[in-house]
């Protein structure tokens, strides 16, 4: 079994969540790409990545949840999906530091007005292409105390499988074990 993990804004495939998933599911192959900063590059890259890797499940958190939602035809878990990156306060122009090491060794990244506009354009069409398979096998998990992203209602407009968990925006070991692991097992038939 193979799980692909999409990280959040400013992070990388080397996030602590990837380590938690590998520790929790040593029998699975956990693959986590570094997502390009600009969605004009990121979305096609991730679609090609998934076509090549052929994952049994995609898990995305925050911005990664927004991208995972657009991987139609795969089983998916979206944790606090940030469907509107261009509207959140984290998307500010200027130089930013990556939170985790990246494969290309980049330490910083730049957000420009063009990148924010690219997010805005992508956000307008992100729900086009949803199939009956996607409606059945896409799960949304939402933290009851998330101070950043509030997309439960938007998710429910398109998908029936939404649930709350006691927690905030970021995943930690407790939330992974109590909220995410049961859905992983359900979707992978354990």
NORBEL-V78692 format. One record per residue. N is the residue number from 0. RES is the residue in one letter. SS is DSSP state (~ for helix, > for strand, _ for the rest). Layout:
n: [N & N]
res: [RES & RES]
ss: [SS & SS]
This chain:
n: [0 & 1 & 2 & 3 & 4 & 5 & 6 & 7 & 8 & 9 & 10 & 11 & 12 & 13 & 14 & 15 & 16 & 17 & 18 & 19 & 20 & 21 & 22 & 23 & 24 & 25 & 26 & 27 & 28 & 29 & 30 & 31 & 32 & 33 & 34 & 35 & 36 & 37 & 38 & 39 & 40 & 41 & 42 & 43 & 44 & 45 & 46 & 47 & 48 & 49 & 50 & 51 & 52 & 53 & 54 & 55 & 56 & 57 & 58 & 59 & 60 & 61 & 62 & 63 & 64 & 65 & 66 & 67 & 68 & 69 & 70 & 71 & 72 & 73 & 74 & 75 & 76 & 77 & 78 & 79 & 80 & 81 & 82 & 83 & 84 & 85 & 86 & 87 & 88 & 89 & 90 & 91 & 92 & 93 & 94 & 95 & 96 & 97 & 98 & 99 & 100 & 101 & 102 & 103 & 104 & 105 & 106 & 107 & 108 & 109 & 110 & 111 & 112 & 113 & 114 & 115 & 116 & 117 & 118 & 119 & 120 & 121 & 122 & 123 & 124 & 125 & 126 & 127 & 128 & 129 & 130 & 131 & 132 & 133 & 134 & 135 & 136 & 137 & 138 & 139 & 140 & 141 & 142 & 143 & 144 & 145 & 146 & 147 & 148 & 149 & 150 & 151 & 152 & 153 & 154 & 155 & 156 & 157 & 158 & 159 & 160 & 161 & 162 & 163 & 164 & 165 & 166 & 167 & 168 & 169 & 170 & 171 & 172 & 173 & 174 & 175 & 176 & 177 & 178 & 179 & 180 & 181 & 182 & 183 & 184 & 185 & 186 & 187 & 188 & 189]
res: [X & X & X & X & X & X & X & X & X & X & X & X & X & X & X & X & X & X & X & X & X & X & X & X & X & X & X & X & X & X & X & X & X & X & X & X & X & X & X & X & X & X & X & X & X & X & X & X & X & X & X & X & X & X & X & X & X & X & X & X & X & X & X & X & X & X & X & X & X & X & X & X & X & X & X & X & X & X & X & X & X & X & X & X & X & X & X & X & X & X & X & X & X & X & X & X & X & X & X & X & X & X & X & X & X & X & X & X & X & X & X & X & X & X & X & X & X & X & X & X & X & X & X & X & X & X & X & X & X & X & X & X & X & X & X & X & X & X & X & X & X & X & X & X & X & X & X & X & X & X & X & X & X & X & X & X & X & X & X & X & X & X & X & X & X & X & X & X & X & X & X & X & X & X & X & X & X & X & X & X & X & X & X & X & X & X & X & X & X & X]
ss: [_ & > & > & > & > & > & _ & _ & _ & _ & _ & _ & _ & _ & _ & ~ & ~ & ~ & ~ & ~ & ~ & ~ & ~ & ~ & _ & _ & _ & _ & > & > & > & _ & _ & _ & _ & _ & _ & _ & ~ & ~ & ~ & ~ & ~ & ~ & ~ & ~ & ~ & ~ & ~ & ~ & ~ & ~ & ~ & _ & _ & _ & > & > & > & > & > & _ & ~ & ~ & ~ & ~ & ~ & ~ & ~ & _ & _ & _ & _ & _ & _ & > & > & > & > & _ & _ & _ & _ & _ & ~ & ~ & ~ & _ & _ & _ & _ & _ & _ & > & > & > & > & _ & _ & _ & _ & _ & _ & _ & _ & _ & _ & > & > & > & > & _ & ~ & ~ & ~ & ~ & ~ & ~ & ~ & ~ & ~ & ~ & ~ & ~ & ~ & _ & _ & _ & _ & _ & _ & ~ & ~ & ~ & ~ & ~ & ~ & > & > & > & > & > & > & _ & _ & _ & _ & _ & _ & _ & _ & ~ & ~ & ~ & ~ & ~ & ~ & ~ & _ & _ & > & > & > & > & > & _ & _ & _ & _ & _ & _ & _ & ~ & ~ & ~ & ~ & ~ & ~ & ~ & ~ & ~ & ~ & ~ & ~ & ~ & ~ & ~ & _ & _ & _]
